[in-house]
Amino acid sequence: MTDLTGTVWRKSTRSGGNGGNCVEVATNLLRIVAVRDSKDRPGPVLTFRPHAWSEFIKAVDRNAFR
């Protein structure tokens, strides 16, 4: 299990204030990026290596408006 001590979560800037579907991301951890559902904060957390997260974000950006 990943130690999430000191995790600083942030919501997407595209998140509305209406409590809609959203994820929170923590990039302040050593060698991992953590992602969780903002509506289920104590729930499961996905973790990625920084390079894998960066590649994922690039792929999303490339396909966002197709």
The first five atom37 places (N, CA, C, CB, O) and aatype in JSON, in Angstrom:
{
  "aatype": [12, 16, 3, 10, 16, 7, 16, 19, 17, 1, 11, 15, 16, 1, 15, 7, 7, 2, 7, 7, 2, 4, 19, 6, 19, 0, 16, 2, 10, 10, 1, 9, 19, 0, 19, 1, 3, 15, 11, 3, 1, 14, 7, 14, 19, 10, 16, 13, 1, 14, 8, 0, 17, 15, 6, 13, 9, 11, 0, 19, 3, 1, 2, 0, 13, 1],
  "atom_mask": [
    [1, 1, 1, 1, 1],
    [1, 1, 1, 1, 1],
    [1, 1, 1, 1, 1],
    [1, 1, 1, 1, 1],
    [1, 1, 1, 1, 1],
    [1, 1, 1, 0, 1],
    [1, 1, 1, 1, 1],
    [1, 1, 1, 1, 1],
    [1, 1, 1, 1, 1],
    [1, 1, 1, 1, 1],
    [1, 1, 1, 1, 1],
    [1, 1, 1, 1, 1],
    [1, 1, 1, 1, 1],
    [1, 1, 1, 1, 1],
    [1, 1, 1, 1, 1],
    [1, 1, 1, 0, 1],
    [1, 1, 1, 0, 1],
    [1, 1, 1, 1, 1],
    [1, 1, 1, 0, 1],
    [1, 1, 1, 0, 1],
    [1, 1, 1, 1, 1],
    [1, 1, 1, 1, 1],
    [1, 1, 1, 1, 1],
    [1, 1, 1, 1, 1],
    [1, 1, 1, 1, 1],
    [1, 1, 1, 1, 1],
    [1, 1, 1, 1, 1],
    [1, 1, 1, 1, 1],
    [1, 1, 1, 1, 1],
    [1, 1, 1, 1, 1],
    [1, 1, 1, 1, 1],
    [1, 1, 1, 1, 1],
    [1, 1, 1, 1, 1],
    [1, 1, 1, 1, 1],
    [1, 1, 1, 1, 1],
    [1, 1, 1, 1, 1],
    [1, 1, 1, 1, 1],
    [1, 1, 1, 1, 1],
    [1, 1, 1, 1, 1],
    [1, 1, 1, 1, 1],
    [1, 1, 1, 1, 1],
    [1, 1, 1, 1, 1],
    [1, 1, 1, 0, 1],
    [1, 1, 1, 1, 1],
    [1, 1, 1, 1, 1],
    [1, 1, 1, 1, 1],
    [1, 1, 1, 1, 1],
    [1, 1, 1, 1, 1],
    [1, 1, 1, 1, 1],
    [1, 1, 1, 1, 1],
    [1, 1, 1, 1, 1],
    [1, 1, 1, 1, 1],
    [1, 1, 1, 1, 1],
    [1, 1, 1, 1, 1],
    [1, 1, 1, 1, 1],
    [1, 1, 1, 1, 1],
    [1, 1, 1, 1, 1],
    [1, 1, 1, 1, 1],
    [1, 1, 1, 1, 1],
    [1, 1, 1, 1, 1],
    [1, 1, 1, 1, 1],
    [1, 1, 1, 1, 1],
    [1, 1, 1, 1, 1],
    [1, 1, 1, 1, 1],
    [1, 1, 1, 1, 1],
    [1, 1, 1, 1, 1]
  ],
  "atom_positions": [
    [[0.84, -1.18, 0.0], [0.0, 0.0, 0.0], [0.89, 1.25, 0.0], [-0.96, -0.01, 1.23], [1.93, 1.29, 0.66]],
    [[0.47, 2.25, -0.73], [1.23, 3.48, -0.86], [0.99, 4.39, 0.34], [0.86, 4.2, -2.15], [-0.15, 4.57, 0.77]],
    [[2.05, 4.95, 0.88], [1.94, 5.89, 2.0], [1.5, 7.25, 1.45], [3.3, 6.01, 2.77], [2.23, 7.89, 0.69]],
    [[0.32, 7.68, 1.84], [-0.22, 8.96, 1.36], [-0.1, 10.07, 2.38], [-1.68, 8.79, 0.97], [-0.79, 11.09, 2.29]],
    [[0.78, 9.88, 3.36], [1.04, 10.92, 4.35], [1.54, 12.17, 3.66], [2.06, 10.43, 5.4], [2.46, 12.12, 2.84]],
    [[0.95, 13.3, 3.99], [1.39, 14.56, 3.41], [0.8, 14.86, 2.04], [0.0, 0.0, 0.0], [1.21, 15.8, 1.37]],
    [[-0.17, 14.06, 1.63], [-0.78, 14.25, 0.32], [-1.54, 15.58, 0.27], [-1.72, 13.09, -0.02], [-2.31, 15.9, 1.17]],
    [[-1.3, 16.33, -0.79], [-2.04, 17.58, -1.03], [-2.87, 17.36, -2.29], [-1.06, 18.83, -1.19], [-2.33, 17.25, -3.39]],
    [[-4.18, 17.29, -2.11], [-5.1, 17.01, -3.21], [-5.54, 18.31, -3.86], [-6.32, 16.21, -2.72], [-5.69, 19.33, -3.19]],
    [[-5.75, 18.26, -5.18], [-6.31, 19.42, -5.89], [-7.32, 18.91, -6.9], [-5.19, 20.26, -6.58], [-7.15, 17.86, -7.51]],
    [[-8.38, 19.7, -7.07], [-9.41, 19.37, -8.04], [-9.06, 19.94, -9.39], [-10.78, 19.88, -7.58], [-8.3, 20.9, -9.5]],
    [[-9.62, 19.35, -10.4], [-9.45, 19.85, -11.76], [-9.95, 21.29, -11.86], [-10.19, 18.96, -12.76], [-10.95, 21.65, -11.23]],
    [[-9.27, 22.1, -12.63], [-9.72, 23.47, -12.84], [-11.0, 23.49, -13.66], [-8.63, 24.3, -13.54], [-11.69, 24.51, -13.7]],
    [[-11.32, 22.4, -14.31], [-12.55, 22.3, -15.1], [-13.73, 21.82, -14.25], [-12.35, 21.36, -16.28], [-14.84, 21.67, -14.75]],
    [[-13.48, 21.58, -12.98], [-14.53, 21.11, -12.09], [-15.47, 22.26, -11.75], [-13.93, 20.51, -10.81], [-15.03, 23.36, -11.41]],
    [[-16.74, 22.0, -11.84], [-17.73, 23.02, -11.47], [-17.98, 22.99, -9.98], [0.0, 0.0, 0.0], [-17.56, 22.06, -9.29]],
    [[-18.65, 23.98, -9.48], [-18.96, 24.06, -8.07], [-20.25, 23.34, -7.7], [0.0, 0.0, 0.0], [-20.75, 23.5, -6.59]],
    [[-20.78, 22.56, -8.64], [-22.06, 21.91, -8.41], [-21.95, 20.48, -7.89], [-22.84, 21.9, -9.68], [-22.94, 19.76, -7.87]],
    [[-20.78, 20.07, -7.47], [-20.6, 18.72, -6.93], [-20.64, 17.63, -7.99], [0.0, 0.0, 0.0], [-20.92, 16.47, -7.67]],
    [[-20.38, 17.96, -9.23], [-20.44, 17.0, -10.33], [-19.31, 16.0, -10.3], [0.0, 0.0, 0.0], [-18.52, 15.95, -9.35]],
    [[-19.24, 15.21, -11.34], [-18.18, 14.2, -11.46], [-16.83, 14.88, -11.53], [-18.41, 13.31, -12.69], [-16.61, 15.76, -12.36]],
    [[-15.94, 14.47, -10.67], [-14.64, 15.12, -10.61], [-13.61, 14.18, -9.99], [-14.72, 16.44, -9.81], [-13.96, 13.29, -9.21]],
    [[-12.37, 14.39, -10.34], [-11.28, 13.68, -9.7], [-10.38, 14.69, -9.0], [-10.48, 12.83, -10.72], [-10.35, 15.87, -9.35]],
    [[-9.65, 14.21, -8.03], [-8.63, 15.01, -7.36], [-7.3, 14.34, -7.62], [-8.92, 15.16, -5.82], [-7.21, 13.11, -7.66]],
    [[-6.27, 15.15, -7.79], [-4.94, 14.64, -8.12], [-3.94, 15.19, -7.11], [-4.54, 15.02, -9.57], [-4.01, 16.35, -6.73]],
    [[-3.02, 14.35, -6.7], [-1.92, 14.77, -5.83], [-0.61, 14.52, -6.55], [-1.95, 14.0, -4.45], [-0.3, 13.39, -6.93]],
    [[0.16, 15.59, -6.75], [1.43, 15.46, -7.45], [2.61, 15.81, -6.55], [1.45, 16.34, -8.68], [3.74, 15.93, -7.03]],
    [[2.35, 15.98, -5.26], [3.42, 16.37, -4.35], [4.1, 15.18, -3.67], [2.87, 17.29, -3.3], [4.92, 15.37, -2.77]],
    [[3.78, 13.97, -4.08], [4.34, 12.78, -3.46], [5.6, 12.33, -4.2], [3.31, 11.63, -3.43], [5.78, 12.62, -5.38]],
    [[6.44, 11.64, -3.5], [7.71, 11.18, -4.07], [7.48, 10.01, -5.02], [8.69, 10.78, -2.96], [7.02, 8.95, -4.6]],
    [[7.78, 10.2, -6.29], [7.76, 9.16, -7.32], [6.39, 8.61, -7.68], [8.6, 8.05, -6.89], [6.3, 7.6, -8.38]],
    [[5.29, 9.25, -7.23], [3.97, 8.81, -7.65], [3.03, 10.01, -7.83], [3.38, 7.82, -6.63], [3.24, 11.08, -7.26]],
    [[2.01, 9.78, -8.63], [0.89, 10.71, -8.76], [-0.33, 9.92, -8.29], [0.72, 11.26, -10.26], [-0.57, 8.81, -8.76]],
    [[-1.09, 10.49, -7.38], [-2.27, 9.82, -6.83], [-3.53, 10.48, -7.37], [-2.25, 9.85, -5.28], [-3.58, 11.7, -7.55]],
    [[-4.57, 9.66, -7.62], [-5.83, 10.15, -8.17], [-6.96, 9.5, -7.38], [-5.95, 9.83, -9.7], [-6.93, 8.3, -7.09]],
    [[-7.98, 10.31, -7.05], [-9.14, 9.77, -6.33], [-10.41, 10.47, -6.8], [-8.97, 9.93, -4.8], [-10.36, 11.53, -7.42]],
    [[-11.55, 9.87, -6.49], [-12.86, 10.43, -6.79], [-13.18, 11.47, -5.72], [-13.96, 9.32, -6.84], [-13.13, 11.17, -4.53]],
    [[-13.5, 12.68, -6.14], [-13.75, 13.76, -5.16], [-15.0, 13.5, -4.33], [-13.88, 15.1, -5.87], [-15.15, 14.07, -3.24]],
    [[-15.91, 12.66, -4.82], [-17.12, 12.36, -4.06], [-16.93, 11.19, -3.1], [-18.27, 12.06, -5.01], [-17.81, 10.9, -2.29]],
    [[-15.79, 10.51, -3.19], [-15.52, 9.35, -2.33], [-14.09, 9.47, -1.79], [-15.71, 8.0, -3.11], [-13.25, 8.6, -2.04]],
    [[-13.84, 10.53, -1.08], [-12.47, 10.81, -0.61], [-11.83, 9.7, 0.21], [-12.48, 12.06, 0.19], [-10.64, 9.45, 0.05]],
    [[-12.57, 9.02, 1.08], [-11.92, 7.92, 1.81], [-11.81, 6.64, 0.98], [-12.67, 7.62, 3.09], [-11.24, 5.65, 1.43]],
    [[-12.36, 6.66, -0.22], [-12.38, 5.47, -1.07], [-11.03, 5.17, -1.7], [0.0, 0.0, 0.0], [-10.0, 5.68, -1.26]],
    [[-11.05, 4.35, -2.73], [-9.8, 3.9, -3.36], [-9.04, 5.04, -4.03], [-10.09, 2.83, -4.38], [-9.61, 6.04, -4.46]],
    [[-7.73, 4.85, -4.1], [-6.83, 5.8, -4.74], [-6.03, 5.05, -5.8], [-5.88, 6.49, -3.7], [-5.49, 3.98, -5.53]],
    [[-5.98, 5.61, -7.0], [-5.12, 5.06, -8.05], [-3.79, 5.78, -8.0], [-5.79, 5.21, -9.46], [-3.74, 6.98, -7.76]],
    [[-2.71, 5.05, -8.22], [-1.39, 5.68, -8.25], [-0.7, 5.36, -9.57], [-0.53, 5.2, -7.06], [-0.86, 4.28, -10.13]],
    [[0.06, 6.34, -10.04], [0.76, 6.23, -11.3], [2.19, 6.72, -11.12], [0.04, 7.04, -12.41], [2.46, 7.56, -10.26]],
    [[3.09, 6.21, -11.91], [4.43, 6.79, -12.0], [4.28, 8.12, -12.73], [5.46, 5.82, -12.74], [3.44, 8.23, -13.62]],
    [[5.07, 9.13, -12.38], [4.93, 10.44, -13.03], [4.97, 10.39, -14.56], [6.01, 11.35, -12.54], [4.2, 11.08, -15.22]],
    [[5.86, 9.56, -15.12], [5.94, 9.48, -16.58], [4.64, 8.91, -17.16], [7.14, 8.61, -17.0], [4.15, 9.41, -18.18]],
    [[4.09, 7.88, -16.54], [2.84, 7.28, -17.02], [1.7, 8.29, -16.92], [2.5, 6.01, -16.21], [0.87, 8.37, -17.83]],
    [[1.65, 9.05, -15.83], [0.6, 10.07, -15.68], [0.74, 11.14, -16.76], [0.67, 10.72, -14.27], [-0.25, 11.57, -17.35]],
    [[1.95, 11.57, -17.02], [2.2, 12.57, -18.05], [1.75, 12.08, -19.42], [3.68, 12.94, -18.08], [1.13, 12.83, -20.18]],
    [[2.05, 10.83, -19.75], [1.63, 10.25, -21.02], [0.11, 10.15, -21.09], [2.27, 8.87, -21.21], [-0.47, 10.39, -22.15]],
    [[-0.53, 9.8, -20.0], [-1.99, 9.73, -19.95], [-2.59, 11.1, -20.22], [-2.46, 9.19, -18.59], [-3.52, 11.22, -21.03]],
    [[-2.1, 12.13, -19.57], [-2.61, 13.5, -19.76], [-2.4, 13.95, -21.21], [-1.91, 14.48, -18.79], [-3.29, 14.58, -21.79]],
    [[-1.26, 13.64, -21.78], [-1.01, 14.0, -23.19], [-2.02, 13.32, -24.1], [0.43, 13.61, -23.61], [-2.54, 13.94, -25.02]],
    [[-2.31, 12.05, -23.85], [-3.28, 11.3, -24.66], [-4.68, 11.9, -24.53], [-3.29, 9.82, -24.26], [-5.41, 12.01, -25.51]],
    [[-5.05, 12.27, -23.32], [-6.35, 12.91, -23.1], [-6.42, 14.23, -23.86], [-6.61, 13.13, -21.6], [-7.42, 14.51, -24.52]],
    [[-5.38, 15.03, -23.76], [-5.35, 16.32, -24.46], [-5.47, 16.13, -25.98], [-4.06, 17.07, -24.14], [-6.18, 16.89, -26.65]],
    [[-4.79, 15.11, -26.52], [-4.84, 14.87, -27.96], [-6.23, 14.46, -28.42], [-3.83, 13.8, -28.35], [-6.62, 14.75, -29.55]],
    [[-6.97, 13.8, -27.55], [-8.27, 13.24, -27.94], [-9.46, 13.97, -27.35], [-8.34, 11.81, -27.54], [-10.6, 13.54, -27.52]],
    [[-9.21, 15.07, -26.67], [-10.29, 15.75, -25.95], [-11.39, 16.31, -26.85], [-9.72, 16.87, -25.14], [-12.55, 16.33, -26.44]],
    [[-11.06, 16.75, -28.03], [-12.06, 17.4, -28.86], [-12.29, 16.69, -30.19], [-11.65, 18.83, -29.12], [-12.58, 17.33, -31.2]],
    [[-12.16, 15.4, -30.18], [-12.41, 14.62, -31.42], [-13.86, 14.32, -31.56], [-11.6, 13.31, -31.42], [-14.27, 13.68, -32.53]]
  ]
}
